[in-house]
Amino acid sequence: MKKTIGVIFGGQSAEHEVSIITAHVPIIQSLLALDKYEVIPIYIAKDGSWYSDQQLNKLSFFQSPGWEENLKKFKKLQVSLNNGFEIIWPGLRSIAKKIDIVFPAMHGTNGEDGSLMGLLRMANVPFVGCDVAASAVAMDKALTKQVLESQGILVTPYVWFTASEWEKSKDELLTDIKKLSWPLFIKPVHLGSSIGISKVKNETELINGIEVALHYDDKVLVEDGVQNLIEVTLPLMGNEDIRVAEVERPLNKTEFFDFSDKYLSGGTKSEGANSLYSEIPANIDDNLINQVKELGKRTFKILGCTGIVRVDFLINKSSGKIYVNEVNTLPGSLYHHNWRKAGVSNIELVENLVILAEQHFTARQRLTFSFQSDILKKVSGSKMVK
């Protein structure tokens, strides 16, 4: 009997549509072509409702007119964590389906940020990608910088703050921000796909950019722009043993690598995230290539990543300094266009990630998560000494 793989996608996130693309290109397409698993699409709508139907295995369903109304004809799922991870179609004769492996394809909030991973961990089911802690840290751009900086990894100077801090201490924060080097970049710390990011060159643009970022997130990062910039990115895959793909250089058409450059400028439907915006491998000095790959591996280890990630770098071509910019624990469409250049087909990429998920799960099963004690017998009434 084939194992079941549940591909979870959609979700209540600004990156909802990107998630639909990633789930189908290349994940579901490759799993179906592999023909080793029963592929169960699990779609979470923008209102938080869960659905599953074989029609959702087709990207064309989500491209057809009126698909959201058609979706409402399906029964909403219930989820059980009592016997592993099960999805249930309720009714007089309810149907339950146990999921053997989960392949998360949910970008951003409530998915990539570790929320979904925590649910799957409690269900005790193998899942592809980074675990709870690595996902949570990598999703927070400010926290990522703090962790990497503590381990001697070079990051650009920055200031971060919450919405309440901005409201209460705007003048003090602006004073700190103005100590950075212009132009500046403003980012919502928990979003990906370059949503809500601004490049600003003066105080008016700065304040406007912060307001935009706060529209999407309650925590904001403001950081230096790197002069004489070379921007590169590196996908990595593995658990203990790490495999790197090619160092890739975006050829963005705008002042920074934005949502349009990533997804809307030139890619074809079959390619998923736009693959025509970049140079693979990057035409930069071999020494820089080697440094980027080693920094990528160090970053992967420091954050405790598993499965697949993409690490973004900023290089000052005059000084040769290399800064780790961001870590993405669910690269759009798995950056399969890059892995293909590195000699890894879509099917091989997806299958390897499933294998890595099972290996990580097996390793965790060797750990003990309970402890026997007689502490309850020693508790008297409401008094208890810690």
Sequence and secondary structure as in RCSB ss.txt:
>XXXX:A:sequence
MKKTIGVIFGGQSAEHEVSIITAHVPIIQSLLALDKYEVIPIYIAKDGSWYSDQQLNKLSFFQSPGWEENLKKFK
KLQVSLNNGFEIIWPGLRSIAKKIDIVFPAMHGTNGEDGSLMGLLRMANVPFVGCDVAASAVAMDKALTKQVLES
QGILVTPYVWFTASEWEKSKDELLTDIKKLSWPLFIKPVHLGSSIGISKVKNETELINGIEVALHYDDKVLVEDG
VQNLIEVTLPLMGNEDIRVAEVERPLNKTEFFDFSDKYLSGGTKSEGANSLYSEIPANIDDNLINQVKELGKRTF
KILGCTGIVRVDFLINKSSGKIYVNEVNTLPGSLYHHNWRKAGVSNIELVENLVILAEQHFTARQRLTFSFQSDI
LKKVSGSKMVK
>XXXX:A:secstr
  EEEEEEEE SSTTHHHHHHHIIIIIIHHHHHHTSEEEEEEEE TTS EE  GGGG HHHHHSTTHHHHHTTS 
  EEE TTSEEEEE STT EEEEESEEEE   STTTTTTHHHHHHHHHT  BSS  HHHHHHHH HHHHHHHHHH
TT     EEEEEHHHHHH HHHHHHHHTTS SSEEEEETT  TTTT EEESSHHHHHHHHHHHHHH SEEEEEE 
 SSEEEEEEEEEESSSEEE   BEE  SSSS  HHHHHTSS  GGG S  SSEESS  S HHHHHHHHHHHHHHH
HHTT  EEEEEEEEEETTT  EEEEEEESS GGGGHHHHHHTT  HHHHHHHHHHHHHHHHHHHHTS       G
GGG BTTB   
